[in-house]
Amino acid sequence: MPDQYAVIGNPVAHSKSPQIHAAFARQTGQDLTYERLLAPTHAFMETASAFRARGGRGLNVTLPFKGEAFRFAGLLSERARAAQAVNTLKFEGNATYGDNTDGAGLVYDLVRNLGCAVAGRRVLLLGAGGAARGVIKPLLEQQPAQLVLANRTLGKAQLLAQSFGGGLEAGTYAALAGRQFDLVVNATSASLAGELPPLPPGVFAPGALAYDMVYGTDDTPFLAFARGEGAAALADGLGMLVEQAAESFLIWRGLRPDTAPVLKLLRHATA
Ligand code: ATR
């Protein structure tokens, strides 16, 4: 019987994770199954426990359950603690290990795939929700020259910055006027609603990369704005999706697949 894995969420039908992990398994010759697991909104724990009880070895966790998965895990990685969210569960005997590979996925995509160093650069992170929280620790570990967090609701950005012990600066969008950044990462949910965070003009330094965690076939409003502002490079979050999956695969199977062909496959499928 092959080892069983799944992505748990609600909704989950749109998830590309089964396709990604099937490609990783083929590439590395691993014998496993990976399915979609739809959990009722109020029954994450029951659904995850039932999956474990029938021999499941691990889960990827997507919206809206990353916080519940954090509480469900008995053992947490440091990056999961920092994110206060878990996107990867591993079941081993009676132990439930929780990790968060989202931030590592972003950093991998930036540094390895896009050739955009974070070290020594001025980085602007937009948003102060779960998506932003999940990537702060891995970004700080790269030792940027500055990490600035901008959010519509200033108090949320300030609280978040405080919880990371002052390694980053929090502010409003208006306070960005006159400042420039080498990397601007959109971790708001604005793109999902077809909206644009209220960025002042001129935030992209010469050579800057604009990165939207959301992905799709067309430019998001943020990427369209960045293009109009003359940002040197644009990227959506498809690479982060594939890289966070590779990190999960590494946790479960002990080896990291080659992501380039899988990213290419998905790029073709979404084109
Ligand atoms: P997620 O888990 O995806 O981060 P979230 O916790 O609901 O979702 O957070 C959404 C983030 O997107 C917040 O930072 C939100 O800003 P506020 O805290 O001010 O609400 C941000 N956001 C959503 N729509 C936005 C918009 N149109 N412009 C700017 N920021 C937006």
py3Dmol code that shows the C-alpha trace and the ligand (Angstrom):
import py3Dmol

protein = """\
ATOM      1  CA  MET A   1       0.000   0.000   0.000  1.00  0.00           C
ATOM      2  CA  PRO A   2       1.567   3.337  -1.026  1.00  0.00           C
ATOM      3  CA  ASP A   3       2.010   6.078   1.620  1.00  0.00           C
ATOM      4  CA  GLN A   4      -0.945   8.435   1.669  1.00  0.00           C
ATOM      5  CA  TYR A   5      -0.837  12.226   1.634  1.00  0.00           C
ATOM      6  CA  ALA A   6      -3.446  14.894   0.977  1.00  0.00           C
ATOM      7  CA  VAL A   7      -4.167  18.588   0.914  1.00  0.00           C
ATOM      8  CA  ILE A   8      -6.899  19.568   3.343  1.00  0.00           C
ATOM      9  CA  GLY A   9      -8.918  22.765   2.894  1.00  0.00           C
ATOM     10  CA  ASN A  10     -12.302  24.310   2.207  1.00  0.00           C
ATOM     11  CA  PRO A  11     -12.645  24.855  -0.683  1.00  0.00           C
ATOM     12  CA  VAL A  12      -9.968  22.506  -2.012  1.00  0.00           C
ATOM     13  CA  ALA A  13     -11.160  21.572  -5.510  1.00  0.00           C
ATOM     14  CA  HIS A  14      -8.985  24.298  -7.084  1.00  0.00           C
ATOM     15  CA  SER A  15      -5.778  23.130  -5.375  1.00  0.00           C
ATOM     16  CA  LYS A  16      -2.829  22.405  -7.647  1.00  0.00           C
ATOM     17  CA  SER A  17      -1.020  20.468  -4.907  1.00  0.00           C
ATOM     18  CA  PRO A  18      -2.112  16.969  -6.099  1.00  0.00           C
ATOM     19  CA  GLN A  19      -0.689  17.706  -9.560  1.00  0.00           C
ATOM     20  CA  ILE A  20       2.552  19.081  -8.089  1.00  0.00           C
ATOM     21  CA  HIS A  21       3.136  16.177  -5.683  1.00  0.00           C
ATOM     22  CA  ALA A  22       2.245  13.579  -8.331  1.00  0.00           C
ATOM     23  CA  ALA A  23       4.927  15.140 -10.544  1.00  0.00           C
ATOM     24  CA  PHE A  24       7.443  15.127  -7.655  1.00  0.00           C
ATOM     25  CA  ALA A  25       6.647  11.461  -6.898  1.00  0.00           C
ATOM     26  CA  ARG A  26       7.098  10.448 -10.560  1.00  0.00           C
ATOM     27  CA  GLN A  27      10.355  12.356 -10.803  1.00  0.00           C
ATOM     28  CA  THR A  28      11.850  10.848  -7.620  1.00  0.00           C
ATOM     29  CA  GLY A  29      10.348   7.346  -8.001  1.00  0.00           C
ATOM     30  CA  GLN A  30       8.472   7.583  -4.695  1.00  0.00           C
ATOM     31  CA  ASP A  31       5.455   5.327  -4.196  1.00  0.00           C
ATOM     32  CA  LEU A  32       2.742   7.550  -2.734  1.00  0.00           C
ATOM     33  CA  THR A  33      -0.790   8.811  -3.251  1.00  0.00           C
ATOM     34  CA  TYR A  34      -1.853  12.442  -2.813  1.00  0.00           C
ATOM     35  CA  GLU A  35      -5.530  13.412  -2.749  1.00  0.00           C
ATOM     36  CA  ARG A  36      -7.762  16.397  -2.016  1.00  0.00           C
ATOM     37  CA  LEU A  37      -9.505  16.328   1.356  1.00  0.00           C
ATOM     38  CA  LEU A  38     -12.477  18.655   1.777  1.00  0.00           C
ATOM     39  CA  ALA A  39     -13.085  19.305   5.486  1.00  0.00           C
ATOM     40  CA  PRO A  40     -16.293  20.916   6.714  1.00  0.00           C
ATOM     41  CA  THR A  41     -15.422  24.374   8.081  1.00  0.00           C
ATOM     42  CA  HIS A  42     -16.048  23.284  11.659  1.00  0.00           C
ATOM     43  CA  ALA A  43     -14.502  19.825  11.400  1.00  0.00           C
ATOM     44  CA  PHE A  44     -10.816  20.257  10.588  1.00  0.00           C
ATOM     45  CA  MET A  45      -9.559  18.223  13.570  1.00  0.00           C
ATOM     46  CA  GLU A  46     -12.030  15.359  12.977  1.00  0.00           C
ATOM     47  CA  THR A  47     -11.214  15.171   9.260  1.00  0.00           C
ATOM     48  CA  ALA A  48      -7.436  15.318   9.814  1.00  0.00           C
ATOM     49  CA  SER A  49      -7.638  12.728  12.621  1.00  0.00           C
ATOM     50  CA  ALA A  50      -9.725  10.364  10.473  1.00  0.00           C
ATOM     51  CA  PHE A  51      -7.135  10.665   7.677  1.00  0.00           C
ATOM     52  CA  ARG A  52      -4.357   9.831  10.133  1.00  0.00           C
ATOM     53  CA  ALA A  53      -6.384   6.910  11.556  1.00  0.00           C
ATOM     54  CA  ARG A  54      -6.667   5.336   8.103  1.00  0.00           C
ATOM     55  CA  GLY A  55      -2.900   5.400   7.701  1.00  0.00           C
ATOM     56  CA  GLY A  56      -2.307   8.917   6.319  1.00  0.00           C
ATOM     57  CA  ARG A  57       1.342  10.010   6.586  1.00  0.00           C
ATOM     58  CA  GLY A  58       1.021  13.735   6.052  1.00  0.00           C
ATOM     59  CA  LEU A  59      -1.145  16.666   5.072  1.00  0.00           C
ATOM     60  CA  ASN A  60      -0.721  19.990   3.374  1.00  0.00           C
ATOM     61  CA  VAL A  61      -3.056  22.500   4.945  1.00  0.00           C
ATOM     62  CA  THR A  62      -4.650  25.345   3.043  1.00  0.00           C
ATOM     63  CA  LEU A  63      -7.271  27.993   3.791  1.00  0.00           C
ATOM     64  CA  PRO A  64      -8.983  28.364   6.185  1.00  0.00           C
ATOM     65  CA  PHE A  65      -7.262  25.789   8.406  1.00  0.00           C
ATOM     66  CA  LYS A  66      -3.625  26.856   8.847  1.00  0.00           C
ATOM     67  CA  GLY A  67      -4.332  28.248  12.327  1.00  0.00           C
ATOM     68  CA  GLU A  68      -6.203  25.126  13.401  1.00  0.00           C
ATOM     69  CA  ALA A  69      -3.409  22.930  12.084  1.00  0.00           C
ATOM     70  CA  PHE A  70      -1.032  24.982  14.258  1.00  0.00           C
ATOM     71  CA  ARG A  71      -3.108  24.048  17.322  1.00  0.00           C
ATOM     72  CA  PHE A  72      -3.478  20.434  16.147  1.00  0.00           C
ATOM     73  CA  ALA A  73       0.272  19.757  15.866  1.00  0.00           C
ATOM     74  CA  GLY A  74       1.971  18.379  18.968  1.00  0.00           C
ATOM     75  CA  LEU A  75       5.475  19.310  17.798  1.00  0.00           C
ATOM     76  CA  LEU A  76       6.132  22.576  15.997  1.00  0.00           C
ATOM     77  CA  SER A  77       9.096  23.860  14.003  1.00  0.00           C
ATOM     78  CA  GLU A  78      10.456  27.289  14.857  1.00  0.00           C
ATOM     79  CA  ARG A  79       9.199  28.714  11.572  1.00  0.00           C
ATOM     80  CA  ALA A  80       5.691  27.368  12.271  1.00  0.00           C
ATOM     81  CA  ARG A  81       5.807  29.046  15.698  1.00  0.00           C
ATOM     82  CA  ALA A  82       6.849  32.335  14.105  1.00  0.00           C
ATOM     83  CA  ALA A  83       4.109  32.069  11.483  1.00  0.00           C
ATOM     84  CA  GLN A  84       1.550  30.879  14.062  1.00  0.00           C
ATOM     85  CA  ALA A  85       0.307  28.744  11.203  1.00  0.00           C
ATOM     86  CA  VAL A  86       1.012  25.262   9.850  1.00  0.00           C
ATOM     87  CA  ASN A  87       0.825  24.279   6.183  1.00  0.00           C
ATOM     88  CA  THR A  88       2.535  20.881   6.540  1.00  0.00           C
ATOM     89  CA  LEU A  89       1.652  18.085   8.957  1.00  0.00           C
ATOM     90  CA  LYS A  90       3.651  14.892   9.265  1.00  0.00           C
ATOM     91  CA  PHE A  91       2.289  11.882  11.142  1.00  0.00           C
ATOM     92  CA  GLU A  92       4.840   9.537  12.658  1.00  0.00           C
ATOM     93  CA  GLY A  93       3.633   6.957  15.156  1.00  0.00           C
ATOM     94  CA  ASN A  94       1.658   8.957  17.692  1.00  0.00           C
ATOM     95  CA  ALA A  95       3.493  12.201  16.945  1.00  0.00           C
ATOM     96  CA  THR A  96       2.039  15.022  14.855  1.00  0.00           C
ATOM     97  CA  TYR A  97       4.755  17.321  13.572  1.00  0.00           C
ATOM     98  CA  GLY A  98       3.723  20.759  12.255  1.00  0.00           C
ATOM     99  CA  ASP A  99       5.817  22.962   9.983  1.00  0.00           C
ATOM    100  CA  ASN A 100       5.343  25.961   7.729  1.00  0.00           C
ATOM    101  CA  THR A 101       7.079  25.928   4.364  1.00  0.00           C
ATOM    102  CA  ASP A 102       5.452  29.041   2.847  1.00  0.00           C
ATOM    103  CA  GLY A 103       8.230  31.488   3.744  1.00  0.00           C
ATOM    104  CA  ALA A 104      10.985  29.104   2.692  1.00  0.00           C
ATOM    105  CA  GLY A 105       9.085  28.611  -0.580  1.00  0.00           C
ATOM    106  CA  LEU A 106       9.031  32.368  -1.190  1.00  0.00           C
ATOM    107  CA  VAL A 107      12.724  32.800  -0.382  1.00  0.00           C
ATOM    108  CA  TYR A 108      13.667  29.834  -2.585  1.00  0.00           C
ATOM    109  CA  ASP A 109      11.677  31.262  -5.482  1.00  0.00           C
ATOM    110  CA  LEU A 110      13.184  34.720  -5.048  1.00  0.00           C
ATOM    111  CA  VAL A 111      16.780  33.687  -4.592  1.00  0.00           C
ATOM    112  CA  ARG A 112      17.135  30.538  -6.709  1.00  0.00           C
ATOM    113  CA  ASN A 113      14.523  30.880  -9.439  1.00  0.00           C
ATOM    114  CA  LEU A 114      14.371  34.633  -9.923  1.00  0.00           C
ATOM    115  CA  GLY A 115      17.969  35.463  -8.991  1.00  0.00           C
ATOM    116  CA  CYS A 116      16.786  38.163  -6.596  1.00  0.00           C
ATOM    117  CA  ALA A 117      18.959  38.283  -3.492  1.00  0.00           C
ATOM    118  CA  VAL A 118      17.222  39.434  -0.315  1.00  0.00           C
ATOM    119  CA  ALA A 119      20.434  39.911   1.677  1.00  0.00           C
ATOM    120  CA  GLY A 120      21.405  43.567   1.923  1.00  0.00           C
ATOM    121  CA  ARG A 121      18.359  44.725  -0.064  1.00  0.00           C
ATOM    122  CA  ARG A 122      15.525  47.087   0.887  1.00  0.00           C
ATOM    123  CA  VAL A 123      12.418  44.935   1.147  1.00  0.00           C
ATOM    124  CA  LEU A 124       8.813  46.120   1.385  1.00  0.00           C
ATOM    125  CA  LEU A 125       6.160  43.624   2.469  1.00  0.00           C
ATOM    126  CA  LEU A 126       2.524  44.589   1.890  1.00  0.00           C
ATOM    127  CA  GLY A 127      -0.135  43.265   4.272  1.00  0.00           C
ATOM    128  CA  ALA A 128      -0.291  42.150   7.892  1.00  0.00           C
ATOM    129  CA  GLY A 129      -2.498  39.047   7.725  1.00  0.00           C
ATOM    130  CA  GLY A 130      -1.576  35.373   7.808  1.00  0.00           C
ATOM    131  CA  ALA A 131       0.198  35.431   4.439  1.00  0.00           C
ATOM    132  CA  ALA A 132       2.544  38.220   5.559  1.00  0.00           C
ATOM    133  CA  ARG A 133       3.174  36.691   8.980  1.00  0.00           C
ATOM    134  CA  GLY A 134       4.137  33.386   7.372  1.00  0.00           C
ATOM    135  CA  VAL A 135       7.062  34.847   5.429  1.00  0.00           C
ATOM    136  CA  ILE A 136       8.582  37.367   7.872  1.00  0.00           C
ATOM    137  CA  LYS A 137      10.978  35.039   9.702  1.00  0.00           C
ATOM    138  CA  PRO A 138      12.466  33.485   6.535  1.00  0.00           C
ATOM    139  CA  LEU A 139      12.820  36.955   4.980  1.00  0.00           C
ATOM    140  CA  LEU A 140      14.556  38.324   8.110  1.00  0.00           C
ATOM    141  CA  GLU A 141      16.909  35.326   8.121  1.00  0.00           C
ATOM    142  CA  GLN A 142      18.186  36.496   4.729  1.00  0.00           C
ATOM    143  CA  GLN A 143      19.347  39.697   6.464  1.00  0.00           C
ATOM    144  CA  PRO A 144      17.805  42.379   4.251  1.00  0.00           C
ATOM    145  CA  ALA A 145      19.109  45.932   4.714  1.00  0.00           C
ATOM    146  CA  GLN A 146      15.539  46.887   5.698  1.00  0.00           C
ATOM    147  CA  LEU A 147      12.248  45.078   6.025  1.00  0.00           C
ATOM    148  CA  VAL A 148       9.278  47.444   6.021  1.00  0.00           C
ATOM    149  CA  LEU A 149       5.743  46.197   6.605  1.00  0.00           C
ATOM    150  CA  ALA A 150       2.976  48.394   5.156  1.00  0.00           C
ATOM    151  CA  ASN A 151      -0.669  47.823   5.931  1.00  0.00           C
ATOM    152  CA  ARG A 152      -3.980  49.642   5.501  1.00  0.00           C
ATOM    153  CA  THR A 153      -4.698  49.104   9.198  1.00  0.00           C
ATOM    154  CA  LEU A 154      -1.570  50.470  10.896  1.00  0.00           C
ATOM    155  CA  GLY A 155      -2.249  48.834  14.286  1.00  0.00           C
ATOM    156  CA  LYS A 156      -2.141  45.343  12.762  1.00  0.00           C
ATOM    157  CA  ALA A 157       1.224  46.006  11.132  1.00  0.00           C
ATOM    158  CA  GLN A 158       2.600  47.433  14.383  1.00  0.00           C
ATOM    159  CA  LEU A 159       1.460  44.429  16.417  1.00  0.00           C
ATOM    160  CA  LEU A 160       2.957  42.059  13.885  1.00  0.00           C
ATOM    161  CA  ALA A 161       6.279  43.931  13.805  1.00  0.00           C
ATOM    162  CA  GLN A 162       6.417  43.923  17.617  1.00  0.00           C
ATOM    163  CA  SER A 163       5.873  40.166  17.709  1.00  0.00           C
ATOM    164  CA  PHE A 164       9.085  39.781  15.691  1.00  0.00           C
ATOM    165  CA  GLY A 165      11.046  41.815  18.204  1.00  0.00           C
ATOM    166  CA  GLY A 166      11.719  44.966  16.227  1.00  0.00           C
ATOM    167  CA  GLY A 167      13.645  43.439  13.295  1.00  0.00           C
ATOM    168  CA  LEU A 168      11.253  45.232  10.969  1.00  0.00           C
ATOM    169  CA  GLU A 169       9.494  48.545  10.641  1.00  0.00           C
ATOM    170  CA  ALA A 170       5.710  48.995  10.389  1.00  0.00           C
ATOM    171  CA  GLY A 171       3.895  51.833   8.635  1.00  0.00           C
ATOM    172  CA  THR A 172       1.018  52.984   6.485  1.00  0.00           C
ATOM    173  CA  TYR A 173       0.988  53.140   2.693  1.00  0.00           C
ATOM    174  CA  ALA A 174       1.018  56.935   2.805  1.00  0.00           C
ATOM    175  CA  ALA A 175       4.245  56.860   4.851  1.00  0.00           C
ATOM    176  CA  LEU A 176       6.000  55.136   1.925  1.00  0.00           C
ATOM    177  CA  ALA A 177       5.952  58.315  -0.152  1.00  0.00           C
ATOM    178  CA  GLY A 178       9.476  59.258  -1.159  1.00  0.00           C
ATOM    179  CA  ARG A 179      10.988  55.872  -0.218  1.00  0.00           C
ATOM    180  CA  GLN A 180      12.332  53.241  -2.594  1.00  0.00           C
ATOM    181  CA  PHE A 181      12.683  49.462  -2.344  1.00  0.00           C
ATOM    182  CA  ASP A 182      14.572  46.786  -4.275  1.00  0.00           C
ATOM    183  CA  LEU A 183      11.927  44.139  -3.627  1.00  0.00           C
ATOM    184  CA  VAL A 184       8.207  44.675  -3.047  1.00  0.00           C
ATOM    185  CA  VAL A 185       6.184  41.602  -2.037  1.00  0.00           C
ATOM    186  CA  ASN A 186       2.403  41.780  -2.094  1.00  0.00           C
ATOM    187  CA  ALA A 187       1.106  39.559   0.721  1.00  0.00           C
ATOM    188  CA  THR A 188      -2.311  41.242   0.906  1.00  0.00           C
ATOM    189  CA  SER A 189      -5.454  39.545  -0.329  1.00  0.00           C
ATOM    190  CA  ALA A 190      -6.233  42.618  -2.483  1.00  0.00           C
ATOM    191  CA  SER A 191      -5.409  40.853  -5.774  1.00  0.00           C
ATOM    192  CA  LEU A 192      -8.004  38.176  -5.057  1.00  0.00           C
ATOM    193  CA  ALA A 193     -10.642  40.922  -5.000  1.00  0.00           C
ATOM    194  CA  GLY A 194      -9.199  42.671  -8.068  1.00  0.00           C
ATOM    195  CA  GLU A 195      -7.974  45.526  -5.848  1.00  0.00           C
ATOM    196  CA  LEU A 196      -4.712  47.409  -5.540  1.00  0.00           C
ATOM    197  CA  PRO A 197      -3.097  48.352  -2.208  1.00  0.00           C
ATOM    198  CA  PRO A 198      -2.850  52.189  -2.103  1.00  0.00           C
ATOM    199  CA  LEU A 199       0.868  52.430  -2.908  1.00  0.00           C
ATOM    200  CA  PRO A 200       2.256  55.880  -3.615  1.00  0.00           C
ATOM    201  CA  PRO A 201       4.133  56.261  -6.916  1.00  0.00           C
ATOM    202  CA  GLY A 202       7.904  55.861  -6.954  1.00  0.00           C
ATOM    203  CA  VAL A 203       8.407  52.961  -4.493  1.00  0.00           C
ATOM    204  CA  PHE A 204      10.233  50.754  -7.009  1.00  0.00           C
ATOM    205  CA  ALA A 205      13.971  51.423  -7.001  1.00  0.00           C
ATOM    206  CA  PRO A 206      15.876  50.967 -10.276  1.00  0.00           C
ATOM    207  CA  GLY A 207      16.192  47.202 -10.855  1.00  0.00           C
ATOM    208  CA  ALA A 208      13.385  46.382  -8.402  1.00  0.00           C
ATOM    209  CA  LEU A 209      11.389  43.144  -8.427  1.00  0.00           C
ATOM    210  CA  ALA A 210       7.630  43.261  -7.819  1.00  0.00           C
ATOM    211  CA  TYR A 211       6.329  39.945  -6.448  1.00  0.00           C
ATOM    212  CA  ASP A 212       2.660  39.064  -5.967  1.00  0.00           C
ATOM    213  CA  MET A 213       1.943  35.960  -3.882  1.00  0.00           C
ATOM    214  CA  VAL A 214      -1.251  35.498  -5.887  1.00  0.00           C
ATOM    215  CA  TYR A 215      -0.888  33.812  -9.291  1.00  0.00           C
ATOM    216  CA  GLY A 216      -2.909  33.679 -12.464  1.00  0.00           C
ATOM    217  CA  THR A 217      -2.742  34.122 -16.196  1.00  0.00           C
ATOM    218  CA  ASP A 218      -3.069  37.915 -16.235  1.00  0.00           C
ATOM    219  CA  ASP A 219      -1.202  40.608 -14.322  1.00  0.00           C
ATOM    220  CA  THR A 220      -2.800  41.209 -10.918  1.00  0.00           C
ATOM    221  CA  PRO A 221      -3.668  44.892 -10.247  1.00  0.00           C
ATOM    222  CA  PHE A 222      -0.439  45.096  -8.192  1.00  0.00           C
ATOM    223  CA  LEU A 223       1.714  43.700 -11.015  1.00  0.00           C
ATOM    224  CA  ALA A 224      -0.020  45.963 -13.537  1.00  0.00           C
ATOM    225  CA  PHE A 225       0.742  48.949 -11.273  1.00  0.00           C
ATOM    226  CA  ALA A 226       4.369  47.811 -10.896  1.00  0.00           C
ATOM    227  CA  ARG A 227       4.688  47.458 -14.677  1.00  0.00           C
ATOM    228  CA  GLY A 228       3.344  50.985 -15.134  1.00  0.00           C
ATOM    229  CA  GLU A 229       5.778  52.258 -12.494  1.00  0.00           C
ATOM    230  CA  GLY A 230       8.683  50.757 -14.396  1.00  0.00           C
ATOM    231  CA  ALA A 231       9.574  47.893 -12.030  1.00  0.00           C
ATOM    232  CA  ALA A 232      12.446  45.973 -13.652  1.00  0.00           C
ATOM    233  CA  ALA A 233      10.993  42.491 -13.005  1.00  0.00           C
ATOM    234  CA  LEU A 234       7.588  41.045 -12.155  1.00  0.00           C
ATOM    235  CA  ALA A 235       6.691  37.670 -10.655  1.00  0.00           C
ATOM    236  CA  ASP A 236       3.537  35.974  -9.464  1.00  0.00           C
ATOM    237  CA  GLY A 237       3.256  33.367  -6.703  1.00  0.00           C
ATOM    238  CA  LEU A 238       3.288  30.201  -8.816  1.00  0.00           C
ATOM    239  CA  GLY A 239       6.976  29.637  -8.073  1.00  0.00           C
ATOM    240  CA  MET A 240       6.342  30.041  -4.339  1.00  0.00           C
ATOM    241  CA  LEU A 241       3.549  27.462  -4.585  1.00  0.00           C
ATOM    242  CA  VAL A 242       5.839  24.893  -6.198  1.00  0.00           C
ATOM    243  CA  GLU A 243       8.750  25.650  -3.846  1.00  0.00           C
ATOM    244  CA  GLN A 244       6.657  25.379  -0.667  1.00  0.00           C
ATOM    245  CA  ALA A 245       5.432  22.022  -1.993  1.00  0.00           C
ATOM    246  CA  ALA A 246       9.020  20.876  -2.564  1.00  0.00           C
ATOM    247  CA  GLU A 247       9.862  21.815   1.047  1.00  0.00           C
ATOM    248  CA  SER A 248       6.883  19.741   2.261  1.00  0.00           C
ATOM    249  CA  PHE A 249       7.996  16.825   0.088  1.00  0.00           C
ATOM    250  CA  LEU A 250      11.451  17.107   1.678  1.00  0.00           C
ATOM    251  CA  ILE A 251       9.932  16.949   5.185  1.00  0.00           C
ATOM    252  CA  TRP A 252       7.890  13.853   4.319  1.00  0.00           C
ATOM    253  CA  ARG A 253      10.219  11.947   2.014  1.00  0.00           C
ATOM    254  CA  GLY A 254      13.722  13.170   2.915  1.00  0.00           C
ATOM    255  CA  LEU A 255      14.602  14.484  -0.550  1.00  0.00           C
ATOM    256  CA  ARG A 256      13.928  17.720  -2.396  1.00  0.00           C
ATOM    257  CA  PRO A 257      12.648  17.291  -5.948  1.00  0.00           C
ATOM    258  CA  ASP A 258      13.827  19.360  -8.907  1.00  0.00           C
ATOM    259  CA  THR A 259      11.170  22.071  -9.127  1.00  0.00           C
ATOM    260  CA  ALA A 260      12.065  23.593 -12.514  1.00  0.00           C
ATOM    261  CA  PRO A 261      10.256  21.033 -14.736  1.00  0.00           C
ATOM    262  CA  VAL A 262       7.183  21.078 -12.480  1.00  0.00           C
ATOM    263  CA  LEU A 263       6.989  24.855 -12.525  1.00  0.00           C
ATOM    264  CA  LYS A 264       7.262  24.739 -16.313  1.00  0.00           C
ATOM    265  CA  LEU A 265       4.442  22.201 -16.490  1.00  0.00           C
ATOM    266  CA  LEU A 266       2.156  24.365 -14.356  1.00  0.00           C
ATOM    267  CA  ARG A 267       3.082  27.515 -16.252  1.00  0.00           C
ATOM    268  CA  HIS A 268       1.953  25.790 -19.474  1.00  0.00           C
ATOM    269  CA  ALA A 269      -1.233  24.538 -17.821  1.00  0.00           C
ATOM    270  CA  THR A 270      -2.188  28.030 -16.582  1.00  0.00           C
ATOM    271  CA  ALA A 271      -1.135  29.833 -19.788  1.00  0.00           C
TER     272      ALA A 271
END
"""
ligand_1 = """\
31
ATR
P -4.310 36.356 4.598
O -4.365 35.199 5.528
O -4.440 36.018 3.142
O -3.133 37.227 4.860
P -6.022 38.154 6.047
O -5.447 37.670 7.332
O -7.499 38.363 5.921
O -5.649 37.185 4.866
O -5.267 39.505 5.667
C -5.538 40.189 4.489
C -4.525 41.310 4.323
O -4.743 41.955 3.065
C -4.615 42.380 5.381
O -3.332 42.913 5.611
C -5.514 43.440 4.694
O -5.351 44.737 5.188
P -6.109 45.212 6.547
O -5.383 44.561 7.674
O -5.965 46.687 6.549
O -7.520 44.737 6.377
C -4.980 43.338 3.305
N -5.906 43.834 2.277
C -7.020 43.243 1.794
N -7.584 43.984 0.817
C -6.797 45.079 0.668
C -6.828 46.226 -0.195
N -7.788 46.395 -1.096
N -5.849 47.142 -0.056
C -4.861 46.992 0.847
N -4.772 45.927 1.684
C -5.724 44.994 1.590
"""
view = py3Dmol.view(width=600, height=400)
view.addModel(protein, "pdb")
view.setStyle({"model": 0}, {"cartoon": {"style": "trace"}})
view.addModel(ligand_1, "xyz")
view.setStyle({"model": 1}, {"stick": {}})
view.zoomTo()
view.show()
